[in-house]
């Protein structure tokens, strides 16, 4: 292989690798949940939810004085039905999914998840604590505010960050080594080893994997509770 071709290959692989590395960094940063908080809304106490953030009007949130976890999943829906009936249905459905009910009143359901080792409790394994609030809005309709705290799963983001750092080291170190000792080598067969620069890919894809798994867990919980809340009027409980 000609030295000019070997050099071009190294620069091309390094450029593509740098783009992938930056994309992986952006993906990881976007995967980190943002702190939840309300503005100008007085929180409603959550007596049984420990350190759960408070659910406020319109689905807005404000951190509790105990320090709420980051990345709270929250939402609001307005559906047909009376608060008491919908509260009972929600508690029954959550109980069937092996979620532990801590409190159930006419206007509130407070619950917590289970240990990861419990079989058949996929959603419950991804929930730390949660609360549903039911407020009559008139015309036989109810507003439901929900807040779900999921296990942080920081280990996934940490592993992604570790591989992100290793990827940068591999890119810089590999580029230096190949351009210093391989490309200038007088032996064409040795210069052909410039293609080995592609091995850095093994350090570039893990951040996408760990970030995707972290996101998937949160999206699973959010989608499940959106479906649960909006389908309550049509469930038998």
Residue pairs with C-beta under 8 A, 6 or more apart in sequence:
1 188
1 189
1 191
1 192
1 194
2 188
2 191
3 183
3 184
3 191
6 182
6 183
6 191
6 192
6 194
7 179
7 183
7 194
9 194
9 195
9 197
10 175
10 178
10 179
10 182
10 183
10 194
10 197
13 195
13 197
13 198
13 200
14 171
14 174
14 175
14 197
17 167
17 171
17 197
17 200
17 201
17 204
18 171
20 201
20 204
21 164
21 167
21 168
21 171
21 204
24 160
24 164
24 167
24 204
24 205
24 207
24 208
24 211
25 164
25 207
27 207
27 208
27 211
28 157
28 160
28 161
28 164
28 207
28 210
28 211
30 211
31 157
31 160
31 211
31 214
31 215
32 71
32 157
33 70
33 71
33 72
33 218
34 70
34 71
35 63
35 70
35 71
36 53
36 61
36 63
36 68
36 70
36 71
36 72
36 74
37 61
37 62
37 63
38 56
38 60
38 61
38 62
39 60
41 56
41 57
41 60
41 62
42 56
42 62
43 53
43 54
43 55
43 56
43 62
43 64
44 54
44 55
44 56
44 133
45 54
46 52
46 53
46 54
46 55
46 64
46 110
46 131
47 103
48 102
48 103
48 110
49 102
49 110
49 129
49 130
49 131
50 66
50 129
51 64
51 66
51 67
51 68
51 69
51 129
52 64
52 68
52 110
52 129
52 130
52 131
52 147
52 149
53 61
53 62
53 63
53 64
53 68
53 69
53 72
53 147
53 149
54 61
54 62
54 63
54 64
54 68
54 147
55 61
55 74
55 131
55 133
55 145
55 146
55 147
56 62
56 145
57 145
58 76
58 145
59 74
59 75
59 76
59 145
59 146
61 68
61 72
61 74
61 147
68 149
69 128
69 149
69 152
70 152
71 150
71 152
71 218
72 147
72 148
72 149
73 147
73 148
73 149
73 150
73 218
73 221
73 222
73 225
74 145
74 146
74 147
74 148
75 145
75 146
75 222
75 225
75 226
75 229
76 143
76 144
76 145
76 146
77 143
77 144
77 226
77 229
77 230
78 137
78 141
78 142
78 143
78 144
79 86
79 141
79 142
79 144
79 229
79 230
79 232
79 233
80 140
80 141
80 142
80 233
81 140
81 141
81 142
81 232
81 233
82 136
82 140
82 142
83 106
83 107
83 134
83 135
83 136
83 142
84 106
84 107
84 134
86 134
86 142
86 144
86 232
86 233
87 104
87 105
87 106
87 107
87 108
87 109
87 132
87 134
88 104
88 237
89 232
89 235
89 236
89 237
90 109
90 132
90 228
90 229
90 232
91 101
91 104
91 109
91 111
92 237
93 228
93 232
93 235
93 237
94 101
94 109
94 111
94 228
95 101
97 121
97 123
97 124
98 114
98 118
98 120
98 121
98 124
99 111
99 112
99 113
99 114
99 121
99 123
99 124
99 127
99 130
100 111
100 112
100 113
100 114
100 124
101 109
101 110
101 111
102 110
102 111
102 112
103 109
103 110
104 110
106 134
107 133
107 134
107 135
108 131
108 132
108 133
108 134
109 131
109 132
110 129
110 130
110 131
111 127
111 129
111 130
111 131
112 127
112 128
112 129
112 130
113 121
113 124
113 125
113 126
113 127
113 128
113 129
113 130
113 151
114 121
114 124
114 125
115 125
116 125
118 124
118 125
122 220
123 220
123 221
123 224
126 150
126 151
126 217
126 218
126 220
126 221
127 148
127 149
127 150
127 221
128 149
128 150
128 151
129 148
129 149
130 146
130 147
130 148
130 149
130 225
131 146
131 147
132 144
132 145
132 146
132 229
133 144
133 145
133 146
134 142
134 143
134 144
135 142
135 143
135 144
135 145
136 142
136 143
137 143
144 229
144 232
146 225
146 229
148 221
148 222
148 225
150 217
150 218
150 221
153 214
153 217
156 210
156 211
156 213
156 214
157 210
157 211
157 214
159 206
159 210
160 206
160 207
160 209
160 210
160 211
160 214
161 207
163 203
163 204
163 206
163 207
163 210
164 207
166 203
167 200
167 203
167 204
167 207
169 203
170 199
170 200
170 202
170 203
170 204
171 200
174 197
174 199
174 200
175 197
178 193
178 194
178 196
178 197
182 190
182 191
182 193
182 194
182 196
183 191
183 194
185 191
